[in-house]
Amino acid sequence: MFEIHKAILSESKIVAELFIRMWADHNLEELQQEFEGGISSDESVIFLVYSGELPVAVAQCRLRNDYVEGTASSPVGYLEGIYVDEEYRKQGIAKALCEACENWAKEKGCEEFASDCELSNEISLEFHLGIGFDEANRIICFTKKISNYERGTK
């Protein structure tokens, strides 16, 4: 049996340790600091799932007040990230986490809930569609450096 609850400040390292398994290019300490802020904020929530004493899954949701692709209201509950340890997948944990995030967003007055994934992440796309999300758009983002390495030189 699994237990889902809102993360508390003392669990910020556990949250970071779970998310770094998905976001391996991040720094653990920086993630922990970021999640401490998220746990302490009224604009964010993090849910943890335990199997007994073992943390096995996590989800973060925030309120977004800026434009969210495909939505018409504000704020929008936004699923920022969700991770389930591989051996615990396909058991409804991610769906339960999303439902907890959606309920939190409703409590915060949201009428819409949104998320995103990389274009190449077919597993995430299948998951989102499978739990009731509709695809809103596909984009490719671009960046371009327009400043020089040394100020004032070309």
C-alpha positions in Angstrom: 0.0 0.0 0.0 1.2 3.5 -0.8 0.9 6.7 1.2 0.7 10.1 -0.5 1.2 13.3 1.5 2.3 16.9 1.1 6.0 17.1 1.5 7.3 19.0 4.5 10.5 21.1 4.8 12.4 18.3 6.4 11.7 16.1 3.3 13.3 18.5 0.8 16.4 16.4 0.4 14.2 13.3 -0.2 12.3 15.3 -2.9 15.6 16.4 -4.5 17.0 12.8 -4.4 13.9 11.5 -6.3 13.8 14.3 -8.9 17.5 14.1 -9.6 16.9 10.6 -10.9 14.9 12.3 -13.7 16.8 15.5 -14.0 20.3 14.1 -13.7 21.9 17.2 -15.2 20.9 19.2 -12.1 22.8 19.7 -8.9 21.4 17.9 -5.8 22.0 20.8 -3.4 20.5 23.4 -5.8 17.5 21.2 -6.3 17.1 20.8 -2.6 17.2 24.6 -2.1 14.6 25.1 -4.9 12.3 22.5 -3.3 12.6 24.1 0.1 11.2 27.2 -1.5 8.5 25.3 -3.2 7.5 23.5 0.0 7.3 26.8 1.9 5.3 28.6 -0.8 1.5 28.9 -1.0 2.0 28.9 -4.8 3.5 25.4 -5.0 2.9 22.0 -3.6 5.0 18.8 -3.6 3.5 15.4 -3.0 5.6 12.4 -1.9 4.6 8.7 -2.1 6.0 6.2 0.3 5.9 2.4 0.2 6.4 1.7 3.8 9.4 3.8 4.9 10.8 4.0 1.3 10.1 7.2 -0.8 9.2 6.0 -4.3 7.5 8.8 -6.1 7.1 12.6 -6.2 5.2 15.3 -8.0 5.4 19.1 -8.0 2.7 21.5 -8.9 2.7 25.3 -9.1 0.3 28.0 -9.8 1.1 29.8 -13.0 -0.3 33.2 -13.5 1.4 33.9 -16.8 0.1 32.6 -20.1 0.0 28.8 -20.3 -0.3 27.3 -23.8 -3.8 26.1 -24.6 -5.5 27.6 -21.5 -7.9 30.4 -21.2 -7.9 31.2 -17.4 -5.5 32.2 -14.7 -4.0 31.0 -12.5 -3.5 27.5 -13.9 -2.3 24.5 -11.9 0.8 23.3 -13.6 2.4 19.9 -13.2 6.1 20.9 -13.1 7.5 17.4 -12.6 6.5 13.9 -11.7 8.7 10.9 -11.0 8.0 7.3 -10.0 10.8 4.8 -9.3 10.8 2.3 -12.2 9.9 -0.7 -10.1 6.8 1.1 -8.8 5.5 2.2 -12.2 2.3 0.9 -13.8 0.6 0.7 -10.4 -1.5 4.0 -10.6 0.9 6.0 -8.5 1.6 8.7 -11.1 -2.2 9.0 -11.8 -2.9 9.3 -8.0 -0.1 12.0 -7.7 -1.7 14.0 -10.6 -5.1 13.7 -9.0 -3.6 15.1 -5.7 -2.1 18.0 -7.7 -5.3 18.7 -9.6 -7.3 18.7 -6.3 -4.7 21.1 -4.8 -5.1 23.4 -7.9 -8.9 23.3 -7.6 -8.6 24.3 -3.9 -6.4 27.3 -5.1 -9.2 28.4 -7.5 -7.9 27.0 -10.7 -10.2 26.0 -13.5 -7.5 24.4 -15.6 -4.5 22.1 -15.1 -1.6 21.9 -17.5 1.8 20.2 -18.0 4.4 19.7 -20.7 7.1 17.2 -21.8 9.9 17.1 -24.3 8.9 16.4 -27.9 11.0 13.2 -27.8 9.5 11.9 -24.6 7.0 9.4 -25.9 6.6 7.7 -22.4 5.5 11.0 -20.9 3.3 11.8 -23.8 1.5 8.5 -23.4 1.2 9.0 -19.7 -0.3 12.5 -20.0 -2.8 11.4 -22.7 -3.7 8.3 -20.7 -4.7 10.3 -17.6 -6.9 12.7 -19.5 -4.7 15.5 -20.8 -5.3 16.8 -24.3 -2.3 17.9 -26.4 -2.4 21.7 -26.8 0.5 22.4 -29.0 4.0 21.2 -30.1 6.9 23.7 -30.2 10.6 23.9 -30.7 12.3 26.6 -28.7 15.4 28.5 -30.0 18.1 30.5 -28.4 20.7 32.8 -29.8 23.6 34.6 -28.1 23.5 38.3 -28.9 26.1 39.6 -26.6 29.9 39.3 -26.7 32.0 37.6 -24.1 33.6 40.9 -23.2 31.4 43.9 -22.8 32.1 46.7 -25.3 34.0 44.6 -27.8 33.0 42.9 -31.0 
